Amino acid sequence: MALGTPATVALEAAGISFSSHSYTHDAANRNFGLEAASELGLDAEQVFKTLMTEVDGRLVVAIVPVAGKLDLGALAAAVSGKRASMADPAVAQRKTGYVLGGISPIGQKTRLPTVLDETAELFETIFVSGGRRGFDIGLAPADLLRITDGITAPIARD
């Protein structure tokens, strides 16, 4: 059963199939992605975190496995930019409409360029934040790309 977040509303409106996965978020845990993988009993390579970045002054959404890190240089290259940095958390929350630790790549207030790490294509289903801490959704990588108008690129590193 979906929790009725902007992400689930957008997926339902688009007719995209997804699964809902809730867990009890530990407020002391700031490693949201690894917590989701652990609590849901999923492989950390299959659970992806949504990171807000700035590439040459414009916001870009980067989606990488929670087990890895974002390669900022690779992200900049993927969107034909020169320099990437992490976005200010307050800007990320304002532009997406979500709180940190619950930022979904789907259903954001402002549609932004989106890049999904290419390793997502290794899985039939990947998991991303559903728009709240303690709530992830599972969907096909191709469906995530379709609803976000995203692209894939090698943007993660160990």
C-alpha positions, -999 to 999 in steps of 0.1 A, spaced: 0 0 0 14 34 -10 17 62 15 4 89 -9 36 109 -14 41 130 -45 63 102 -58 36 75 -55 10 99 -69 32 106 -99 38 69 -105 1 60 -102 -8 89 -126 18 77 -151 5 41 -148 39 28 -137 40 -3 -116 59 -1 -83 61 -17 -49 60 1 -15 83 -7 13 80 9 48 103 5 78 107 23 111 133 50 106 158 55 135 160 93 140 196 89 152 206 72 119 218 98 93 229 72 68 194 69 53 202 47 23 222 20 41 195 20 68 168 14 42 188 -15 27 194 -31 61 159 -26 74 143 -39 42 168 -68 39 180 -56 4 214 -57 -12 229 -22 -9 239 -24 -46 202 -24 -55 191 5 -32 198 39 -47 202 73 -30 190 106 -45 216 133 -43 211 169 -52 240 185 -69 250 217 -88 267 214 -121 280 247 -134 254 265 -113 223 244 -123 207 218 -101 211 182 -112 197 150 -95 222 122 -92 210 87 -83 237 62 -71 238 30 -51 239 35 -14 269 12 -12 290 37 -33 297 74 -37 290 99 -63 318 108 -87 312 145 -91 336 147 -122 318 119 -139 284 135 -132 296 169 -146 308 151 -178 275 132 -181 256 164 -184 282 182 -205 293 203 -176 327 213 -162 323 214 -124 299 196 -100 294 200 -63 268 190 -37 238 213 -35 230 232 -4 206 210 17 181 239 22 180 244 -16 176 206 -22 146 205 2 130 237 -13 134 226 -49 122 190 -44 96 195 -17 111 166 3 131 165 35 167 152 36 167 115 39 134 113 21 142 130 -12 127 109 -40 139 114 -76 102 111 -85 75 138 -80 98 167 -72 83 202 -71 108 213 -98 117 190 -126 155 188 -128 180 170 -151 184 135 -137 213 110 -140 210 74 -128 242 54 -123 245 27 -150 247 -1 -125 209 2 -121 205 -16 -154 220 -47 -138 187 -52 -118 152 -59 -128 140 -38 -98 158 -10 -79 148 8 -48 147 46 -42 132 68 -16 94 70 -18 94 106 -5 95 100 32 121 88 57 113 51 62 96 46 29 112 32 -3 97 22 -36 108 -5 -59 105 -1 -97 122 -10 -129 152 12 -138 136 20 -172 105 32 -155 125 55 -132 142 69 -163 109 74 -181 92 92 -152 122 115 -145 132 120 -182 166 108 -169 197 93 -185 222 67 -173 259 72 -170 288 58 -150 286 83 -121 292 61 -90 325 49 -75 333 26 -46 
